[in-house]
Amino acid sequence: MASVHKQPGKPNWFCAFITPDGVRHFKSTRTENKKEAEQICRAWAKAALHGDQLNSDRAREIIADGVASIMLVSGKTLPQETINGWCKRWLATKELETEAGSHTRYCYGIQAFLDHIGTAAEKNIESLNSDAILRFRDACAESVSVGTANTNLRIVRACLNGAVQHGYISRNPAAPIKPLKEAGTNRREMTLPEIRKVLLTCEDSLWRGLVLTGLYTGQRLGDCARLTWQQVDLSEKSIWFVTKKTGKRLSMHLAEPLADYLSRLPSSDDSRTYVFPRFAEMAEENTAKLSKAFAEEILIPAGLMLPRPKHHASSGKGRKAKRQVNEITFHSLRHSLVTMLKASGASNALAQLIVGHDSAAVSNRYTHLSAADTVAAIQNLPDVTKVESK
């Protein structure tokens, strides 16, 4: 039985309690408030009853309950939330603060974490420890790529940082967990023969236009898919983008092969009309669906990607297995443009600026570069629509 006592000449209350081994303990509660001292003493006694069976999760629960009781005695309340409850609140906040694509990725990472910890998600967030985060990171690494595992870890860390800021936990248990070492990626640029093979597979479909846009502007799949006619000036031979990822506006000269292709497309009275309506619809929320279609309709028929298994059960792969990373994707065109620009004599900084890469060299030297300044570099690019003469 735990009890509180006063010692002569000492202002704070002392707690007396007995551990399972029969030893009596007498410790200062470090408070002059008797009711607070009683709550502290009760928590100590409760923990002592567990003896050697006391684990870290149970200790955290006892501490959290004890602190909550002490604060209640003082007329205050301790913010409390379950792991699942906080994660959902954090995702709802991020939905208002971030782009749809980023929010979708946050949802994926958080759901993977909640699935991993199972029923523990309904425990008080104070019960979450670093070991649980470490186990989650390592479990991810067994089923997805190292890059995806590290991204999931960063998402969980950011979520728990929010819990710290709102007073639900005192420290972030994900903070000590380091990301896994990532090996060099096997993704690469498309060579000119491979680009021509892709264009041959595209034939006269809109895929051809999307590929030429990606190659001669160096922009990401989603930005190319959502291209509108107001961004294209055929008379001035210029094209501009506001990249969804960085929000930066990029203007550049319109390469002849791309200008020729766009000039043959039916025009619209509404400049806000998408150049590639089907692709814009597919990339409305994120580019995963469009990227998959590009792989299945173009890269696989062109012989640049192995066919993907249609059924998870038959292949033993799927959501719980590592995804095979292909060395060539639509993003390869972005790297191809950088290579072609450098081969044509453009400086490294100018090449980075055209495709929208961030670098100190670009910021310092090309702060006010316009589409007219890119004419020479882009005019020197090879015409991939023409067959090379032997």
N, C-alpha and C positions, 0 to 999 in steps of 0.2 A: 504494500500500500504506500503510495507516494504522499508526501506531506510537505508543507512549507513552514519554515521557522525563521525567527529573527535571532541574531546574535547581538549581545550587548555592545553598543558603540558602533555598530555597522548598519548603514542605512538600507542596504539591499536585502531582499529575502533570499533564503537558502532553501534548496530542494533536497529532500532526503528520499532515496529510493533504493530498492534492492534488486540486484541482477540475479539471473537464474542460478548462478554459482553460490548464492547465499551471501555475497559481499554487499555490505551497506555502503552507499555513496552519499556524500554530502557536498553539494556544489552550489555556488552562488548563481542566482538567476540574473544578476546584474540589473535588477529593476526594483524600485521602491513601491511599485504598484502591486498590491497583493493579488488582485484578480489576474493581472498579467503573469505574475510569478506562478500562480496556480496552473495556468494554461501551459506555460513552459515546462513546469514540473510534470504535468500529465503527459506531455509529448515525450519527455525523456523516459518516463516510466514505461510508456507504451513501446518505445523502441527497445528498451532493456529486456522486455518480456520475450522478444524474438531470439535473444542470445546469438548463437552462431548461425542461426537460420536467417538473420537479417540480411537482405540483399539490397543493392543500390536502388532498385525501383521502389521497394517498400519503404526504404529510408526517405526517399524523396517525397513519397506520398504522406508519410508521417510529418515530415518537416513542413510541407505545404499546408496540411490541415492545422498543424500547430500554429504557424504564422497567421493563418486566416483567423483562427480563434482569438489570438492575441490582438490582432487589429480590430476585431469585432468588439472586444472588451473596451478598446480605446475609441469606439465610435467610428471606426474606419472599416473599409472593406478591401480585401486583396483581390485584384483582377484575376479571374480564373477562366480558363478556356481549355477545351479538349484539343488534341492535335488536329483531328479532322475539322473541328469547328473553326480553328484559326486558319487552316489551309484554305478553306472555302471562303472565308472573309478576305484573305489576302488575294485570292484569285479574282474575287468580285471587284476589289479595288484596282487591280492591274488591268481589268477589262476596260476601265474608264481611262487609264493612263497610257496604255500601249496600243500599238497597231494590232489588228485582228490576228495576223500571222504570228506575232510574238506571244499574244495571249494564248493562242492554240498550243504553242510549244510549252508555255508555262503549265497549262492544264495537263499536257502529256506527262511532263516531269513530275508534277505533284501527284497525279493519279498513280504513276509507277511507284512512288514512295509509299502512298497509302496502301496500295495493294501489297507491297512488301511487308509492312509492319502488321497488316491484318487487323485483328480485334484490338490491338494496342492503340489504334488510332482514336479510340473512344476514351483513352486515359487522359488525365490532366497533362497539358503540354510540359509541365515541370518534370514529368517522369521521363522525358526524352533525354537520352544520353548520347555521347559521342560514339560509343560502340555500335549503337543502332544505325547511325549515319554511315559508319565505316562498313558495316555489313551490307547496307543498301548499295553503296558505291561498288563494292566487290561483286555483289549479285548482278548488278547492271552490266559489269564488265564481262560476265559470263554469257550474257544473252544478247547484248548489243555491242556496237563498236565502242572503242575507248573514248572517242570524241563525244558520242552520245552519253556515255556514262559520266563523263566530266561535265557535260552540259546539265544533266539531271542533278548532279551534285551542286553546281552553281545556283540552280533554281531553288533547291531546298535551302541552301545557305541564305539566299536572299529572302526567302519566305520567313525563315527563323530570325533574321535580322529585324524584320518588321515586328515580330513577337517581342523581341528585346526592347525595341523602341516604344512599344505600347505597354510595357511593364508586366507582360505575362510570364517572362522568364528573365533571369538576371544575366545569363550569358548564353551565347549561341553555341550549342553543342556541335554544330557543323564546322565551326571556325578552325578547329585543329586538324580537320581532315584535309589532306592534300589531294589535288587531282592526280590521276594516273598519268604516267609518262606516255606520250603519244609518239608512235613511230611515224616516220615520214609517210605522207599520203602517197598512194599509187595513182592518184588522179593526174592527168596530164592534158596538154593542149591537143587539138586535132591538127594533124599535118595537112598540107595542101591536098595530097592524094585522097586522104580520108574525107576532107571537106567536099571534094568533088564527088566522092562516092555517096555521101549523104545527100547532096543536091540531086544526084541521079535518082536516088530512091524517092526523094520528095516529088519528082516530076513537076507538074504544073500546079500542085496543091498549095494551099496557104502555108504549109510547112516550109516551103521554099522561101517565102517572104520572111517568115519568122527566123529562119536560119541566117539569111542575109542580113537581117536587122541585128541579130546577135553578133554576127561576125564583124560587121563594118561599124558598129557603134560600141561594142564591148560591154553592153548593158546586160543586167541579169534577166533571167527568164521572165519573171513577173512584170518587170518594167517594159520589156519588149512586147509581151502579150497585151498589155494595157495601153499600148501606143494609140493615140488619137490623131485625127487629121490636123488638128490645130497645132500639133507639135512639128508638123512637116511643112516646109516651105520649098516647093519644087522649083519655083522661079528663082529663088535665091540660093538654091542648093544647100539648105541647112536643115538641121534637125536638133531638137532639144528634149531633155528629160528632167524631171524632178525625181530622183531616185527614192524609192520607198524606204530603203534601208537607212540612208543617211539624211534624206530630205534636201540634198544639195541639187542645185540646178546646173545642168551640164549642156553646153551648146557646142556643136561641131559641124564641120562641113559634111555634106551628104555625098558619100562615095558613089561614083557613076553606076556600078552594078546595082546598088540598092535604089538609086534614083530612077534608073530605067525600069526596075521592077515595079516600084510604087506608082510611076506614071501610067502604067498599063492597068492598074486596078480601077474599078468604077469609083468615081468621086461621089461626095455627099454634100448636100446643102448645109448640113449641120456639122460644123467643124469638130464638135465633141464626139462624133461617131468614132467608134473603134476601127482601126485599120484591119484588125484580125478579130472580129466579133466572137467567133467560136472560142478562140484561145483566151480572150478577155473574160468570158463567162467561166471558163474552167479555172482561171487563176484568181477568181473574185476574192476568196478568203486566203488561200495559200496556193503555192505552185505544185504541191505534191501530185495532184491529179494530172496536171498538165505535163509534169516531168515524166510520170509513168507512161502517159500516152506517147510522148516523144520517144521514149525507149522502145515501146512495143510497136509503134507504127513506122519508126525511122531507123533507130540504131540497130535493132535486132535484124530487120530485113536487110540492112546494109552490111551485116556481118561484123559490126563493131561492138556487139554485146551478145553474150550468150542468152538463149531463151530462158525466161524465168518460170519456175514451177508454178502451175496453176492452183494446186491444192496444197495447203499446209500439211495435211495428214499424209499425203503420198511422199512428200519430200522430207518430212521431219523438221521442216523449218517454218518460220512464220513469226508471229509476234514475240514468241519466247526464244527465238534463235537469232544468232547474229545475221544481219543483213549483208549480203555480198555487195561490196562496194565496187562499182565498175570504174575503170580508169578513164572512160570517156563519157561525158554527160554534156548537156547543153552549155553548162558553165565552161566547158573546155574551149568554146568559141571565144570567150573573154580572154583567155590566156593566149589563144592563137593570134588575136589582134595585137596584143602587146608584142609578141614575137615578130609579127610582120612589120609593125611600126619601127621596131629597133633595127630590123634587117633593111628597112628602107631609109635609114639614116636619122630617124627621130631620136631625140635624147630620151634617157630613161624617165626623167621628170615629166616630159611632154607626153610620153606614152602612158604614164600613170594618170596624168590629168585627164586624158581623153576617155579612159575607161572609168574614171571616178575613184581611183585609189587615193587614200590619205597618205601624205608624207610631208616631212618638213621641207624637202626640196621643192615640191609643188607649191606649198603655201608661200614660200619665200620668193620664188622666181616667177610664178605664173598666177598671181592673185587675181589679175583682171583680164585673163585670157578670154577671148571671144571665139565664135565659130570661124571668123575670118582668119584667125591665127593658126587654125588647124588645117587649112586648105592644103598647103604643100605636103604635110605629112600624110594626109589621107589620099591625096591624088597619086602618091607614089605606091600605094598599096596594090598588090596583084589583083587581077580580075579572076576570081575563082569560078566564074560562070563560063569561062572559055577553056576549051580543051588545050592542053599544052601541045605545042608542035614538037615532033621528034626530029 
